[in-house]
Amino acid sequence: MDRGRPARSVRILIIGLIFLITGCNFAEPTPFVVSPDEDDFITYQFGGGELGADFTEVTIRGDGHVAYRYLLPYTGTWPQEEITRENQLSPAETEAFFQALVDGGIFGLESQASQGADVPRTTITIHLDERELEVNLDGTPEPAIHNQFTNLIEQFFPTAACQVNDLAGNFEKMASGASQAEVTLCLGQPAEINEYSLPAAPFFGPAEALTSLIEPGTPVEEWLYYGDDQTYYLWFTAPSNEPAEQWLLVGTAVYPTGAVFEAE
């Protein structure tokens, strides 16, 4: 006679009741402590929906490499213009980022059938600590997950955080290395464009500060925006002979509209 069998049955019954009472669900994975390495990655894509709508993709690898891609809304030319940028997280930042996603329940997401071709979608592909996940859903996940990516994008790629009709605030986000497409995305089309070669010092005018950044004679494209009693200047150039639309931002300045520049 096996005296242990009834005892084991009672224990199993008790354990089952505990899980039933506490509401435990085996279908939802529990958080775990991450240990990302160079083979791990997550790709997060969101936006789209309507044909030609804007679309964002960000990939974070376990070694901290961040790749950002933004597909601009369709403006009449195909393929759509896109902005790409790269950056680097520290090991601690990388681990914290992945851990926040795990704690936020990203491995509990499930794919959803699309409600229509014109509905924005989110696609997530993960390989992390031998765990894999690929899901597609309408819209975006809850803030605990989605905000991790938007906050990262705004931290590393400030122009992605531009606000409509905020010329002064958006101008402050303009950093050297931005493309003309990024500037246009944030500020719209300039009110005025001037093209010239940077004069040799000394000369007087808004572009005088460029003499410490680029050599005299360098071709410059100057964009002007007009705000409330302020004129915003942005200067683009390139070290070689790329077309002007491929030049990058090299400097900015803001002065009162109508300011007169004279020798001191």
C-alpha positions as CSV (number, residue, x, y, z in Angstrom):
1,M,0.0,0.0,0.0
2,D,1.3,3.4,-1.0
3,R,0.8,5.7,1.9
4,G,2.4,8.7,0.1
5,R,-0.1,8.9,-2.7
6,P,-3.0,10.4,-0.7
7,A,-0.7,13.0,0.8
8,R,0.7,14.0,-2.6
9,S,-2.9,14.3,-3.9
10,V,-3.8,16.6,-1.0
11,R,-0.7,18.8,-1.6
12,I,-1.5,19.1,-5.3
13,L,-5.1,20.1,-4.5
14,I,-4.0,22.7,-2.0
15,I,-1.5,24.2,-4.5
16,G,-4.2,24.3,-7.1
17,L,-6.5,26.2,-4.7
18,I,-3.8,28.7,-3.8
19,F,-3.3,29.6,-7.5
20,L,-7.1,29.8,-8.0
21,I,-7.5,32.1,-5.0
22,T,-4.6,34.4,-5.8
23,G,-5.6,34.6,-9.4
24,C,-2.2,33.3,-10.8
25,N,-2.2,32.8,-14.5
26,F,0.3,30.5,-16.1
27,A,-0.3,32.2,-19.5
28,E,1.3,35.5,-18.4
29,P,5.1,35.2,-18.2
30,T,6.6,36.6,-15.0
31,P,9.3,39.2,-15.1
32,F,12.9,38.0,-15.0
33,V,16.3,39.7,-14.5
34,V,17.8,40.5,-17.9
35,S,21.3,39.9,-19.0
36,P,21.5,41.3,-22.6
37,D,24.5,40.6,-24.8
38,E,25.5,41.4,-28.4
39,D,23.2,38.7,-29.8
40,D,20.1,40.2,-28.2
41,F,17.9,42.9,-29.8
42,I,14.5,44.4,-30.0
43,T,13.0,46.1,-33.1
44,Y,10.0,48.4,-32.5
45,Q,8.0,49.7,-35.4
46,F,5.0,51.9,-35.2
47,G,2.9,54.3,-37.3
48,G,1.9,53.9,-40.9
49,G,-1.7,52.9,-41.6
50,E,-2.7,55.1,-44.5
51,L,-0.6,54.7,-47.6
52,G,2.3,57.1,-47.4
53,A,1.9,57.9,-43.7
54,D,4.9,58.5,-41.5
55,F,6.5,55.5,-39.9
56,T,9.1,55.0,-37.1
57,E,11.5,52.2,-36.4
58,V,14.0,51.9,-33.6
59,T,16.3,48.9,-32.9
60,I,18.2,48.5,-29.7
61,R,20.8,45.7,-29.6
62,G,22.2,44.1,-26.5
63,D,25.5,45.8,-26.9
64,G,23.7,49.2,-26.6
65,H,23.7,50.2,-30.3
66,V,20.6,52.2,-31.2
67,A,19.4,52.7,-34.7
68,Y,16.6,55.1,-35.5
69,R,14.7,55.4,-38.8
70,Y,11.9,57.8,-39.5
71,L,10.0,57.6,-42.8
72,L,8.6,61.1,-43.6
73,P,5.0,61.4,-44.8
74,Y,4.5,61.1,-48.5
75,T,4.9,64.4,-50.3
76,G,4.6,63.4,-53.9
77,T,7.9,61.7,-54.5
78,W,8.6,58.0,-54.2
79,P,10.2,56.4,-52.3
80,Q,9.4,58.4,-49.2
81,E,12.2,60.5,-47.7
82,E,13.6,59.0,-44.6
83,I,15.8,60.1,-41.7
84,T,18.3,57.6,-40.1
85,R,20.4,58.1,-37.0
86,E,22.6,56.0,-34.7
87,N,23.6,56.3,-31.1
88,Q,25.0,54.2,-28.2
89,L,23.7,53.3,-24.8
90,S,26.0,52.4,-21.9
91,P,25.9,48.8,-20.6
92,A,23.9,50.0,-17.5
93,E,21.5,52.0,-19.7
94,T,21.0,49.0,-22.0
95,E,20.3,46.7,-19.1
96,A,17.9,49.2,-17.5
97,F,16.0,49.7,-20.8
98,F,15.5,46.0,-21.4
99,Q,14.6,45.4,-17.8
100,A,11.9,48.1,-17.9
101,L,10.3,46.4,-21.0
102,V,10.3,43.0,-19.3
103,D,8.8,44.5,-16.1
104,G,6.3,46.4,-18.2
105,G,5.0,43.1,-19.5
106,I,6.3,43.1,-23.1
107,F,6.5,39.3,-23.2
108,G,2.9,39.1,-22.3
109,L,1.7,40.9,-25.5
110,E,-0.2,39.0,-28.1
111,S,-0.8,39.6,-31.8
112,Q,-4.1,41.1,-32.9
113,A,-5.8,40.9,-36.2
114,S,-5.8,44.2,-38.0
115,Q,-8.9,46.3,-38.0
116,G,-8.1,47.7,-41.5
117,A,-5.3,48.6,-43.8
118,D,-5.6,52.3,-42.8
119,V,-5.1,51.7,-39.1
120,P,-1.6,52.4,-37.6
121,R,0.1,49.3,-36.4
122,T,2.9,48.3,-34.1
123,T,5.3,45.4,-34.8
124,I,7.7,44.2,-32.1
125,T,10.4,41.6,-32.6
126,I,12.5,40.5,-29.6
127,H,15.4,38.2,-29.0
128,L,16.5,38.5,-25.3
129,D,18.2,35.9,-23.1
130,E,17.1,33.0,-25.3
131,R,13.5,34.3,-25.3
132,E,11.9,35.3,-28.6
133,L,8.7,37.2,-29.4
134,E,7.1,38.7,-32.5
135,V,3.8,40.5,-32.2
136,N,1.6,42.8,-34.4
137,L,-1.2,44.9,-33.0
138,D,-3.2,48.0,-33.9
139,G,-2.2,51.3,-32.4
140,T,0.5,51.1,-29.7
141,P,0.9,49.1,-26.4
142,E,0.2,50.6,-23.0
143,P,2.5,53.5,-21.9
144,A,4.6,51.3,-19.7
145,I,6.0,49.8,-23.0
146,H,5.5,52.4,-25.7
147,N,6.8,55.3,-23.6
148,Q,10.1,53.5,-23.2
149,F,10.7,53.9,-26.9
150,T,9.4,57.4,-27.3
151,N,11.5,58.7,-24.4
152,L,14.6,57.0,-25.9
153,I,13.9,58.6,-29.3
154,E,13.4,62.1,-27.8
155,Q,16.6,61.7,-25.7
156,F,18.8,60.7,-28.6
157,F,17.0,62.4,-31.5
158,P,15.6,65.7,-30.3
159,T,14.0,66.6,-33.6
160,A,11.6,63.7,-33.2
161,A,10.1,65.6,-30.3
162,C,9.2,68.8,-32.2
163,Q,5.8,70.3,-31.5
164,V,3.5,71.9,-34.1
165,N,3.5,75.7,-34.2
166,D,6.3,76.1,-31.7
167,L,9.0,77.8,-33.7
168,A,11.1,79.0,-30.7
169,G,10.9,75.6,-28.9
170,N,11.6,73.6,-32.0
171,F,14.5,75.8,-32.9
172,E,16.2,75.0,-29.6
173,K,16.2,71.3,-30.6
174,M,18.2,72.0,-33.7
175,A,21.7,70.4,-33.3
176,S,24.7,70.3,-35.5
177,G,24.5,67.3,-37.9
178,A,20.8,67.6,-38.5
179,S,19.7,67.1,-42.1
180,Q,17.7,69.6,-44.1
181,A,14.8,67.1,-44.0
182,E,14.9,67.0,-40.2
183,V,14.9,70.8,-40.0
184,T,12.0,71.1,-42.4
185,L,10.1,68.4,-40.4
186,C,10.4,70.6,-37.3
187,L,10.3,74.1,-38.6
188,G,8.6,73.8,-42.0
189,Q,9.9,75.5,-45.1
190,P,12.2,78.5,-44.5
191,A,10.9,82.0,-45.2
192,E,14.2,82.8,-47.0
193,I,17.2,80.9,-48.3
194,N,20.6,82.5,-49.1
195,E,23.6,80.9,-50.8
196,Y,27.1,82.2,-50.5
197,S,30.7,81.3,-49.7
198,L,31.8,82.2,-46.2
199,P,33.9,85.4,-46.3
200,A,37.3,85.6,-44.7
201,A,37.4,87.3,-41.3
202,P,36.8,89.9,-40.2
203,F,33.3,90.6,-41.5
204,F,30.1,91.6,-39.7
205,G,26.8,89.8,-39.8
206,P,24.9,86.8,-38.3
207,A,27.2,84.3,-40.0
208,E,30.4,85.7,-38.4
209,A,30.3,82.9,-35.8
210,L,30.9,80.4,-38.5
211,T,34.5,81.5,-39.0
212,S,35.4,79.4,-36.0
213,L,33.6,76.3,-37.4
214,I,34.4,76.2,-41.1
215,E,37.1,77.6,-43.5
216,P,36.6,80.8,-45.5
217,G,35.4,80.1,-49.0
218,T,33.3,77.2,-47.9
219,P,29.8,77.1,-49.6
220,V,27.0,77.9,-47.2
221,E,23.3,77.7,-47.4
222,E,21.6,80.0,-45.0
223,W,17.9,79.4,-43.9
224,L,15.9,82.1,-42.2
225,Y,12.7,81.8,-40.2
226,Y,10.8,84.8,-38.8
227,G,9.1,84.6,-35.4
228,D,7.8,87.2,-32.9
229,D,10.4,90.0,-33.4
230,Q,13.1,87.3,-33.8
231,T,14.9,86.0,-36.8
232,Y,16.2,82.5,-36.6
233,Y,19.3,81.5,-38.7
234,L,20.4,78.0,-39.7
235,W,23.5,77.3,-41.8
236,F,24.2,74.2,-43.8
237,T,27.3,73.1,-45.4
238,A,29.3,69.9,-46.3
239,P,33.0,69.0,-46.4
240,S,32.8,67.8,-50.0
241,N,30.7,68.3,-53.1
242,E,27.4,66.7,-52.1
243,P,24.2,68.3,-53.5
244,A,22.9,71.1,-51.1
245,E,19.9,69.0,-50.1
246,Q,22.4,66.5,-48.5
247,W,24.2,69.2,-46.5
248,L,24.1,69.1,-42.7
249,L,23.4,71.8,-40.1
250,V,26.7,73.4,-38.9
251,G,25.4,76.3,-36.9
252,T,22.4,78.3,-35.6
253,A,21.8,81.8,-34.2
254,V,18.8,83.9,-33.3
255,Y,18.8,87.8,-33.4
256,P,16.2,90.5,-33.0
257,T,14.6,91.2,-36.3
258,G,16.2,94.2,-37.9
259,A,19.4,93.9,-35.8
260,V,22.3,96.0,-37.2
261,F,25.7,94.4,-37.2
262,E,28.6,96.8,-36.8
263,A,32.3,96.6,-35.9
264,E,32.9,97.1,-32.2
